[in-house]
Amino acid sequence: MKKSFLDRLLDWAGRIVIALILGFILLPFLVVAIASLNESAILSFPPKSLSLHWYANAFEYRDFADGLVNSLKVAAIGAVIAMIVGSGFAYALDRYEFSLKSVLNGILMSPLIIPNFTIGLGLLILAASASLPRSLWLVVSVHVIIVLPFVVRSVYVSLRNFDRAYESAAESLGGSPLHVLLTITLPLLVPGLVSGGLFAAILSFNEFTASLFVVNQRTQTLPVAMYNYVREYADPTLAAVSVMYVIVVAAMLLIVHKVFRLEKVLNVE
C-alpha cells in the first residue's frame, strides 16, 4: 500500500534524527582521529600539519604491546570461564528449586550494582591477606566476577525460551541425561552462550577501574597501560592508540556479525 505524505515525512524525520544521534556519538571519535594525525608533539585541534608518526610510536611502545597481549589473554580466559560457570548457574536457577535460590541469584547479579573499583579493591585486599601474588590469574578472577552476570542472564533467558519438548522427545527415545544435554540442550543454547561470551569478552577487554588495583607492571592490561602513558606524556600517541582500539573492536564486531548474525545471537530478530 502506498504511504501517505505524512507517513513519508515521519519516515524521513526518523532517519534524520537517527543520523543526527549517530553523528553526535561519532563526533568525539572523529575529533580524536583527526588529532591523532597531528605532526606536533603538542596535542592540538585542528592540526596544522598531518603525520602518521604517532601511530608508529604506538607500535614501538613496549607497554602497549604487552598490555594488548595481556588484555587478549584475560578476555579470552575470562570469557571461557564465565561461560562455563555462568551457564551452570543459569541452568541450576532455571531447572531446580532449592532454598536460598533468590539469594544466589542476588549474589550473581550483585556485580551489576557494585562499583568495579570496589570489586578490584576487595579482591586486592583478599589476595594480600591470603599472601597471593598479583598474577594474571588474579586479574582474570576480577574480570570473571564482573562479567559473570551478563553470561548468567543471557543463558538464563535462552533457557526460559527453551522448548523442553525436545528434551522430552530425546529422553523418550532412550537418550541418557548427558547425551540429551550434549546433543539437544547445548546446541539450542548456542545463541545465549555466544551472546554471553561476546559481552563477557568485550567488557573484559575494556575493563579498567577494577584492573587498576590488581595489575602490576608485568600483568597490566591495555587500558591500564594507556592510563599510565597519559600520566607521563601528552603527545598524540594515545589518540592514535584510541583510534586503532575503536577500529579493531568495530572490525571484530562486524566479523562476528557476518559469521553469527548478531540479531540471532542477541535474540532481537
C-alpha positions as CSV (number, residue, x, y, z in Angstrom):
1,M,0.0,0.0,0.0
2,K,1.3,3.4,-0.9
3,K,2.4,5.5,2.0
4,S,0.7,8.8,2.7
5,F,2.6,12.1,2.7
6,L,2.6,12.2,6.5
7,D,4.0,8.7,6.7
8,R,6.8,9.5,4.3
9,L,7.5,12.7,6.3
10,L,7.7,10.8,9.6
11,D,9.9,8.2,7.9
12,W,12.4,10.8,6.7
13,A,12.2,12.6,10.0
14,G,13.1,9.4,11.9
15,R,16.0,8.8,9.6
16,I,17.3,12.3,10.1
17,V,17.0,12.0,13.9
18,I,18.9,8.7,13.8
19,A,21.6,10.2,11.6
20,L,22.0,13.2,14.0
21,I,22.2,10.9,17.0
22,L,24.9,8.8,15.3
23,G,26.8,11.9,14.2
24,F,26.7,13.2,17.8
25,I,28.0,9.8,19.1
26,L,30.8,9.7,16.5
27,L,31.8,13.3,16.8
28,P,34.3,12.7,19.7
29,F,35.9,9.8,17.8
30,L,36.3,12.0,14.7
31,V,38.0,14.7,16.7
32,V,40.4,12.2,18.3
33,A,41.1,10.6,14.9
34,I,42.0,14.0,13.4
35,A,44.1,15.0,16.4
36,S,46.0,11.7,16.2
37,L,47.3,12.8,12.8
38,N,48.9,15.9,14.4
39,E,52.6,16.2,13.5
40,S,53.4,18.2,16.6
41,A,54.1,16.6,19.9
42,I,51.6,19.0,21.5
43,L,48.1,17.7,21.2
44,S,46.0,20.3,19.3
45,F,42.9,20.6,17.2
46,P,42.8,21.2,14.3
47,P,46.3,20.0,13.4
48,K,48.5,22.4,11.4
49,S,50.2,19.5,9.6
50,L,49.4,15.8,9.3
51,S,51.7,12.8,10.1
52,L,51.4,9.1,10.9
53,H,54.4,9.3,13.3
54,W,52.3,8.8,16.4
55,Y,50.8,5.6,15.1
56,A,54.4,4.2,14.5
57,N,55.2,5.4,18.1
58,A,52.2,3.4,19.4
59,F,53.5,0.2,17.9
60,E,57.1,0.9,19.2
61,Y,56.0,1.5,22.8
62,R,56.6,-1.8,24.5
63,D,54.0,-1.4,27.3
64,F,51.2,-1.1,24.7
65,A,52.2,-4.4,23.0
66,D,52.5,-6.2,26.3
67,G,49.2,-4.7,27.5
68,L,47.4,-5.8,24.4
69,V,48.7,-9.4,24.8
70,N,47.6,-9.4,28.5
71,S,44.2,-8.0,27.6
72,L,43.6,-10.6,25.0
73,K,44.7,-13.4,27.4
74,V,42.5,-12.1,30.2
75,A,39.5,-11.5,27.9
76,A,39.7,-15.0,26.3
77,I,40.3,-16.9,29.5
78,G,37.8,-14.9,31.5
79,A,35.1,-15.2,28.8
80,V,35.6,-19.0,28.7
81,I,35.5,-19.4,32.5
82,A,32.5,-17.1,32.7
83,M,30.6,-19.0,30.0
84,I,31.2,-22.4,31.8
85,V,30.4,-21.1,35.3
86,G,27.6,-18.8,34.3
87,S,25.9,-21.5,32.2
88,G,26.0,-23.9,35.1
89,F,24.5,-21.3,37.5
90,A,21.8,-20.3,34.9
91,Y,20.9,-24.0,34.4
92,A,20.6,-24.5,38.1
93,L,18.4,-21.4,38.6
94,D,16.1,-22.4,35.7
95,R,15.7,-26.1,36.3
96,Y,15.8,-26.6,40.0
97,E,14.0,-25.3,43.1
98,F,16.1,-25.0,46.2
99,S,16.3,-22.9,49.3
100,L,18.2,-19.6,49.1
101,K,17.7,-19.6,45.3
102,S,16.8,-15.9,45.3
103,V,19.8,-15.2,47.5
104,L,22.1,-17.0,45.0
105,N,20.6,-15.0,42.1
106,G,21.1,-11.8,44.0
107,I,24.8,-12.6,44.7
108,L,25.3,-13.5,41.0
109,M,23.7,-10.2,39.9
110,S,25.4,-8.0,42.6
111,P,28.4,-7.0,40.3
112,L,25.9,-5.0,38.2
113,I,25.3,-2.6,41.1
114,I,28.6,-2.8,43.0
115,P,31.2,-0.3,41.5
116,N,34.0,-2.1,39.7
117,F,36.7,-0.3,41.7
118,T,35.2,-1.7,44.8
119,I,35.4,-5.3,43.4
120,G,39.0,-4.7,42.4
121,L,40.0,-3.2,45.8
122,G,38.2,-6.0,47.6
123,L,40.0,-8.7,45.6
124,L,43.3,-6.9,46.2
125,I,42.7,-6.9,50.0
126,L,41.6,-10.5,49.9
127,A,44.7,-11.5,47.8
128,A,47.0,-9.6,50.2
129,S,45.5,-11.2,53.3
130,A,45.9,-14.7,51.7
131,S,49.5,-13.8,50.5
132,L,48.5,-14.4,46.9
133,P,50.7,-12.7,44.2
134,R,49.2,-10.2,41.8
135,S,49.4,-12.6,38.9
136,L,47.5,-12.8,35.7
137,W,45.1,-15.2,37.3
138,L,44.1,-12.6,39.9
139,V,43.2,-10.2,37.0
140,V,41.2,-13.0,35.4
141,S,39.4,-13.6,38.6
142,V,38.3,-10.0,38.9
143,H,37.1,-9.9,35.3
144,V,35.2,-13.1,35.7
145,I,33.3,-11.7,38.7
146,I,32.5,-8.5,36.7
147,V,31.3,-10.2,33.5
148,L,29.6,-13.2,35.1
149,P,26.1,-11.6,35.5
150,F,25.9,-10.9,31.7
151,V,26.6,-14.6,30.9
152,V,24.1,-15.8,33.6
153,R,21.3,-13.6,32.3
154,S,22.0,-14.3,28.7
155,V,21.9,-18.1,29.1
156,Y,19.0,-17.9,31.6
157,V,16.9,-16.0,29.0
158,S,17.7,-18.7,26.4
159,L,16.7,-21.4,28.9
160,R,13.4,-19.6,29.7
161,N,12.6,-19.5,25.9
162,F,13.7,-23.1,25.5
163,D,11.1,-25.7,24.4
164,R,11.7,-28.6,26.7
165,A,9.6,-30.9,24.5
166,Y,12.8,-31.5,22.5
167,E,14.5,-32.9,25.6
168,S,11.4,-35.0,26.5
169,A,11.4,-36.5,23.0
170,A,15.0,-37.4,23.2
171,E,14.6,-39.0,26.6
172,S,11.6,-41.0,25.4
173,L,13.8,-42.4,22.6
174,G,16.3,-43.7,25.2
175,G,18.7,-40.8,25.4
176,S,20.7,-40.5,28.6
177,P,20.6,-37.2,30.5
178,L,24.2,-36.5,29.5
179,H,23.5,-37.4,25.8
180,V,20.4,-35.1,25.8
181,L,22.4,-32.3,27.4
182,L,25.2,-32.5,24.8
183,T,23.1,-33.2,21.7
184,I,19.9,-31.3,22.4
185,T,20.2,-28.7,25.1
186,L,23.6,-27.2,24.5
187,P,23.2,-26.8,20.7
188,L,19.9,-25.0,21.2
189,L,21.5,-22.7,23.8
190,V,24.3,-21.6,21.4
191,P,22.7,-18.1,20.8
192,G,22.7,-17.4,24.6
193,L,26.2,-18.8,25.0
194,V,27.6,-16.8,22.2
195,S,26.0,-13.6,23.2
196,G,27.1,-14.0,26.8
197,G,30.6,-14.9,25.8
198,L,30.7,-12.0,23.4
199,F,29.6,-9.5,26.0
200,A,32.0,-11.0,28.5
201,A,35.0,-10.7,26.2
202,I,34.2,-7.1,25.2
203,L,33.6,-6.0,28.7
204,S,36.7,-7.8,30.0
205,F,38.8,-6.3,27.2
206,N,37.7,-2.7,28.1
207,E,37.7,-3.1,31.9
208,F,39.9,-0.5,33.6
209,T,38.8,0.5,37.1
210,A,39.0,-2.9,38.7
211,S,42.1,-3.9,36.8
212,L,44.0,-0.9,38.1
213,F,44.0,-2.3,41.6
214,V,45.2,-5.9,40.8
215,V,47.7,-5.5,38.0
216,N,51.4,-4.9,38.2
217,Q,54.0,-3.8,35.6
218,R,54.1,-7.4,34.2
219,T,50.4,-8.1,34.1
220,Q,49.0,-4.6,33.2
221,T,46.2,-4.6,30.6
222,L,46.0,-2.3,27.6
223,P,43.6,0.2,29.3
224,V,45.9,0.4,32.3
225,A,48.9,0.9,30.0
226,M,47.1,3.7,28.3
227,Y,46.3,5.3,31.6
228,N,49.9,5.1,32.7
229,Y,51.1,6.6,29.4
230,V,48.8,9.6,29.6
231,R,50.1,10.3,33.2
232,E,53.6,10.7,31.8
233,Y,53.2,12.0,28.2
234,A,50.9,14.5,26.5
235,D,51.6,13.7,22.8
236,P,49.0,12.3,20.3
237,T,50.2,8.7,20.7
238,L,47.3,7.9,23.0
239,A,44.9,9.4,20.5
240,A,46.4,7.1,17.8
241,V,46.0,4.0,20.1
242,S,42.4,5.0,20.8
243,V,41.6,5.2,17.1
244,M,43.1,1.8,16.5
245,Y,41.3,0.4,19.5
246,V,37.9,1.5,18.2
247,I,38.6,0.3,14.7
248,V,39.8,-3.1,15.8
249,V,36.8,-3.6,18.1
250,A,34.4,-2.5,15.4
251,A,36.0,-4.8,12.8
252,M,35.7,-7.7,15.3
253,L,32.0,-7.0,15.8
254,L,31.5,-6.8,12.0
255,I,33.2,-10.2,11.5
256,V,31.1,-11.7,14.3
257,H,28.0,-10.3,12.7
258,K,28.9,-11.8,9.4
259,V,29.6,-15.2,10.8
260,F,26.9,-15.5,13.5
261,R,24.4,-12.8,12.6
262,L,24.2,-10.7,15.8
263,E,20.4,-10.3,15.6
264,K,20.1,-14.0,16.0
265,V,22.8,-14.2,18.7
266,L,21.2,-11.4,20.7
267,N,17.6,-12.7,20.1
268,V,16.5,-9.4,18.6
269,E,15.1,-10.6,15.3
